Amino acid sequence: MSGERPPRRPATRLVEAGRRPEWTGPVVNPPVWRASTHLYASEGERKAALGGNEDGTFYYGRRGAPTQWALAEALTELEPGAHGTVLYPSGVAAIAGALMAVLHPGDVLLVNDNSYEPSRNIARGLLKRWGVEHRFFDPLDLDAYRDAFCERTRAVWLESPGSLTMEVCDIPALAAIAREKGATSLLDNTWATSLGFAALDHGCDISVMSLTKHVGGHSDLIMGSASAGERWYRALRLTAQQLGQVVSPDDASLALRGLRTMGIRLEKSTASALAIADWLATRPEVAHVLCPMLPGNPGHTLWQRDFTGGCGLFSFVLKGGDDAARARLVDSLGLFGIGYSWGGFESLALPFDPASIRDASPWPRTGWNENDRLGIRLSIGLEDPADLIADLERGFAAMKDL
Ligand SMILES: *Cc1c(COP(=O)(O)O)cnc(C)c1O
């Protein structure tokens, strides 16, 4: 057909996606359409709009307007195999909304043990009250995972690399087993984004992202998304509408702005993270570097097989030491902020201690020295990596002197 566009590579899609002329008008970006009421030209037009619950149909502000539609469409175009994308006011709202779209009382949910802590809390709190049981499984133990299924297992919650501890899971295998057992697989794909890991192409049913991280990219907005093929997209959309989930057009506009440069930001922060991880691996203060992008690191083989890109987020574990020494290190950093979130243009450092929140996988890991347990997660931003290394070097010096 003459109107059909040729296929585009991801970098080009990042620039073009969602920019329909009827949404942008004569300018490059869709304006911020602030709206609760949408006005109809006639009663006939109002009635006609009742039929189609679709992005692109004006109805009422809770169903969004062109700014939100453009963002959702851009995310759909970037996720191979997706029919549509639902936006949520935060990544956590996307996780809760997607799980509620899939699960019913009496169902069992499997959760991988390295999942983002609020995801675990949704299973333990909201879903439990809702009559859904959960079991945590070791993300690196396929046999234990297969054994964890029962008659009532309806969904599996996956995340790879895992939050804080960065285990790379064999997602194609985990998703295939879920499918074989009749369960829906949902992946928290915040780390890689659809640019670095094509979740649906690798067998997952629903791909969830916190847009707060790489898509926003500037530490100034909170938002989430879930993308899926047609069947699950419908279920996600209806559940989100019944929960009254909307995002503001101002934030959608910021997210679109972030999205346009996401590719080059990810490339730059990946390269810097590799240089810094490589340097950390040579330091006597460091017991383990947990950076799956680095050859020889845990998870690298799977990462190389399945991923098409990385990002600036990885962790390392100190050799011995105590909490006070780790605090001296982090407190002395001048370029790394101390704080939650990641994926912004600025670097962050976050101490972590997962031992107390694990159910199915040990920390420190099997085979490690028991004393090597103090973790620090780094989110590498767009600074010069040589300056970041110099900053960390000062941190290690401060850690030692009392
Ligand atoms: C931050 C984060 C979320 C939650 O995102 P918010 O937008 O902060 O609610 C979900 N998953 C992962 C892996 C995250 O790091």
The ligand as an SDF file (V2000), in Angstrom:
LIG
                    3D

 15 15  0  0  0  0  0  0  0  0999 V2000
   11.9310    2.3640   40.2740 C   0  0  0  0  0  0  0  0  0  0  0  0
   11.4670    1.0550   39.8330 C   0  0  0  0  0  0  0  0  0  0  0  0
   10.1110    0.7700   39.7090 C   0  0  0  0  0  0  0  0  0  0  0  0
    9.0320    1.6990   40.1760 C   0  0  0  0  0  0  0  0  0  0  0  0
    8.9690    2.8610   39.4970 O   0  0  0  0  0  0  0  0  0  0  0  0
    8.3100    4.2170   40.0390 P   0  0  0  0  0  0  0  0  0  0  0  0
    8.0690    4.9340   38.7750 O   0  0  0  0  0  0  0  0  0  0  0  0
    9.3050    4.8380   40.9410 O   0  0  0  0  0  0  0  0  0  0  0  0
    7.0380    3.8570   40.7500 O   0  0  0  0  0  0  0  0  0  0  0  0
    9.7550   -0.4650   39.2190 C   0  0  0  0  0  0  0  0  0  0  0  0
   10.6790   -1.3880   38.8800 N   0  0  0  0  0  0  0  0  0  0  0  0
   11.9850   -1.1560   38.9920 C   0  0  0  0  0  0  0  0  0  0  0  0
   12.9400   -2.2070   38.6030 C   0  0  0  0  0  0  0  0  0  0  0  0
   12.4220    0.0600   39.4780 C   0  0  0  0  0  0  0  0  0  0  0  0
   13.7400    0.2720   39.6380 O   0  0  0  0  0  0  0  0  0  0  0  0
  1  2  1  0
  2  3  1  0
  2 14  2  0
  3  4  1  0
  3 10  2  0
  4  5  1  0
  5  6  1  0
  6  7  2  0
  6  8  1  0
  6  9  1  0
 10 11  1  0
 11 12  2  0
 12 13  1  0
 12 14  1  0
 14 15  1  0
M  END
$$$$
